[in-house]
Amino acid sequence: MLNATVSGSFHRHMEAITSAVHELAALDVRVLSPADPRIVARQGEFLFVASDLVRSVKLVQDRHFESIRAANFLWLVCPDGYVGQSASQELGYAIAVGVPILAARAPNDLTLQQYVKVVPTIAAAVRMNAASPRQRHAEGILIDPRASVEKAHHILDRIGTALTRTNVLGEPANRVHLEMADLRKTLALPTYV
């Protein structure tokens, strides 16, 4: 299954963003962020949507960045060419982590245009990514906190066993280092905090 993240101006294009999320879901694409784009709260100019479980601007934005990193592609919604400051920052992040940026319309900004591939429809974007999906990063604690924490607890239990039992099979250092690597992978901790 493909994963996508959607970016755009919540203030100017929320209806089009919502349509994009629903269309991607109808095409069997999992939308990592915003999974549920209904606006439920605001802090100043920042709008929180229903899938934002925490009302922290930084954590919501960090989660969106991690969703971009874990996505097969970023779908940019800019029906009139406008890309706001937050969406521009998200495009920059996608560029930095090598996630393709696709849109039905090019942004007005000449520099951003260089990084956005225009495709005729969302369905075309899905077909293109299904034909040659890119290697995605693991979904970590910011995207799926419950599953990540549960898996981390199991790994920590195994580390605890390896460190406290004298009759562990094999070399305990190897076991501990393997488990710690699995823990890092499971949590997919962001590197920009």
C-alpha positions as CSV (number, residue, x, y, z in Angstrom):
1,M,0.0,0.0,0.0
2,L,1.2,3.5,-0.9
3,N,1.5,6.2,1.8
4,A,1.1,9.9,1.0
5,T,1.2,13.2,2.8
6,V,-0.8,16.2,1.7
7,S,0.4,19.8,2.0
8,G,-1.1,23.1,1.2
9,S,-2.6,26.2,2.7
10,F,-5.2,25.3,5.3
11,H,-6.5,28.8,5.2
12,R,-6.9,29.1,1.5
13,H,-7.3,25.6,0.2
14,M,-8.8,23.4,3.0
15,E,-11.7,22.3,0.8
16,A,-9.3,21.1,-1.9
17,I,-7.0,19.5,0.7
18,T,-10.0,17.6,2.1
19,S,-11.0,16.4,-1.4
20,A,-7.4,15.3,-2.0
21,V,-7.3,13.3,1.2
22,H,-10.6,11.6,0.4
23,E,-9.6,10.9,-3.2
24,L,-6.3,9.4,-2.1
25,A,-8.1,7.2,0.4
26,A,-10.5,6.1,-2.3
27,L,-7.5,5.0,-4.4
28,D,-6.3,2.8,-1.5
29,V,-3.5,5.3,-0.5
30,R,-3.0,5.7,3.2
31,V,-2.8,9.4,4.0
32,L,-0.4,9.8,6.9
33,S,-1.1,13.5,7.4
34,P,-3.6,15.1,7.6
35,A,-5.5,11.8,8.0
36,D,-8.6,13.6,9.1
37,P,-8.6,17.2,7.8
38,R,-11.6,18.5,9.7
39,I,-10.6,21.7,11.5
40,V,-11.3,21.3,15.2
41,A,-9.2,24.1,16.9
42,R,-6.9,26.9,16.3
43,Q,-4.0,28.6,18.1
44,G,-3.5,32.0,16.6
45,E,-3.3,31.5,12.9
46,F,-2.4,27.8,13.3
47,L,-5.3,25.4,12.5
48,F,-5.5,22.0,14.2
49,V,-7.3,19.2,12.4
50,A,-9.1,16.2,13.9
51,S,-6.1,13.9,13.3
52,D,-3.9,16.2,15.4
53,L,-4.0,14.3,18.7
54,V,-2.0,16.9,20.6
55,R,-2.6,20.6,20.5
56,S,1.1,21.6,20.2
57,V,2.1,23.5,17.1
58,K,5.6,22.1,17.1
59,L,4.6,18.5,17.7
60,V,1.9,18.7,15.0
61,Q,4.4,20.1,12.5
62,D,7.1,17.6,13.6
63,R,4.5,14.8,13.0
64,H,3.8,16.2,9.6
65,F,7.5,16.3,8.7
66,E,7.8,12.7,9.8
67,S,4.7,11.8,7.7
68,I,6.4,13.4,4.7
69,R,9.6,11.4,5.4
70,A,7.6,8.1,5.7
71,A,5.5,8.8,2.5
72,N,6.0,7.5,-1.0
73,F,5.1,11.0,-2.2
74,L,3.9,14.4,-1.1
75,W,0.8,15.7,-2.8
76,L,0.8,19.6,-2.9
77,V,-2.5,21.3,-3.1
78,C,-2.2,24.7,-4.7
79,P,-5.2,25.1,-7.1
80,D,-4.4,28.8,-7.7
81,G,-0.7,28.5,-7.4
82,Y,-0.4,29.9,-3.9
83,V,1.9,28.0,-1.5
84,G,2.0,29.5,2.0
85,Q,5.0,29.7,4.3
86,S,4.2,26.4,6.2
87,A,3.7,24.5,3.0
88,S,6.9,26.0,1.5
89,Q,8.7,24.7,4.6
90,E,7.2,21.3,4.1
91,L,8.3,21.2,0.5
92,G,11.8,22.1,1.6
93,Y,11.7,19.2,4.0
94,A,10.4,16.8,1.3
95,I,13.3,17.9,-1.0
96,A,15.8,17.4,1.8
97,V,14.7,13.8,2.5
98,G,14.2,12.9,-1.1
99,V,10.4,12.5,-1.2
100,P,8.9,13.3,-4.6
101,I,6.5,16.3,-4.7
102,L,3.6,16.0,-7.0
103,A,0.7,18.5,-7.8
104,A,-2.0,19.0,-10.3
105,R,-0.9,22.6,-10.7
106,A,2.5,24.2,-10.4
107,P,3.1,26.7,-7.7
108,N,3.5,30.3,-8.7
109,D,6.9,30.6,-7.2
110,L,9.6,29.9,-9.8
111,T,12.0,28.2,-7.4
112,L,9.3,25.9,-6.0
113,Q,8.3,25.0,-9.5
114,Q,11.7,23.4,-10.0
115,Y,10.9,20.8,-7.4
116,V,7.3,20.0,-8.1
117,K,6.3,17.5,-10.7
118,V,2.9,18.4,-12.3
119,V,0.7,15.5,-13.1
120,P,-2.8,15.7,-14.5
121,T,-4.6,14.0,-11.6
122,I,-4.2,12.4,-8.2
123,A,-4.9,9.0,-9.8
124,A,-2.0,9.6,-12.2
125,A,0.3,10.4,-9.2
126,V,-0.8,7.1,-7.6
127,R,-0.2,5.1,-10.7
128,M,3.2,6.7,-11.2
129,N,4.2,5.8,-7.6
130,A,2.7,2.3,-7.7
131,A,4.8,1.6,-10.7
132,S,8.1,2.5,-9.0
133,P,7.6,3.0,-5.3
134,R,10.5,4.6,-3.4
135,Q,11.9,3.1,-0.3
136,R,10.1,4.7,2.6
137,H,11.4,5.4,6.1
138,A,9.9,3.7,9.0
139,E,6.8,5.2,10.6
140,G,7.8,6.2,14.1
141,I,6.5,7.4,17.3
142,L,5.1,10.7,16.0
143,I,3.0,9.0,13.3
144,D,1.7,6.0,15.2
145,P,2.5,6.6,18.9
146,R,0.5,3.7,20.4
147,A,2.0,1.0,18.2
148,S,5.5,2.4,18.5
149,V,5.3,2.6,22.3
150,E,3.9,-0.9,22.6
151,K,6.7,-2.3,20.3
152,A,9.3,-0.3,22.2
153,H,8.2,-1.8,25.5
154,H,8.6,-5.3,24.1
155,I,12.1,-4.4,22.8
156,L,13.0,-2.9,26.2
157,D,11.8,-6.0,27.9
158,R,14.2,-8.1,25.7
159,I,17.0,-5.7,26.4
160,G,16.3,-5.9,30.2
161,T,16.4,-9.7,29.9
162,A,19.7,-9.7,28.1
163,L,21.2,-7.3,30.6
164,T,20.0,-9.1,33.8
165,R,20.1,-12.8,33.1
166,T,23.3,-14.7,33.2
167,N,22.1,-17.6,31.1
168,V,21.2,-15.7,27.9
169,L,22.0,-17.7,24.8
170,G,24.7,-16.2,22.7
171,E,26.8,-13.1,23.4
172,P,24.7,-10.6,25.4
173,A,26.4,-7.6,24.0
174,N,25.5,-8.6,20.4
175,R,21.8,-9.2,21.5
176,V,21.7,-5.8,23.3
177,H,23.1,-3.9,20.4
178,L,20.7,-5.6,17.9
179,E,17.8,-4.8,20.2
180,M,18.9,-1.1,20.5
181,A,19.2,-0.9,16.7
182,D,15.6,-2.3,16.5
183,L,14.5,0.2,19.1
184,R,15.9,3.2,17.1
185,K,14.3,1.8,14.0
186,T,10.9,1.3,15.7
187,L,10.8,4.8,17.2
188,A,12.1,6.4,14.0
189,L,13.1,9.4,16.2
190,P,13.3,12.6,14.3
191,T,16.8,14.0,13.9
192,Y,15.8,17.7,13.9
193,V,14.5,18.1,17.5
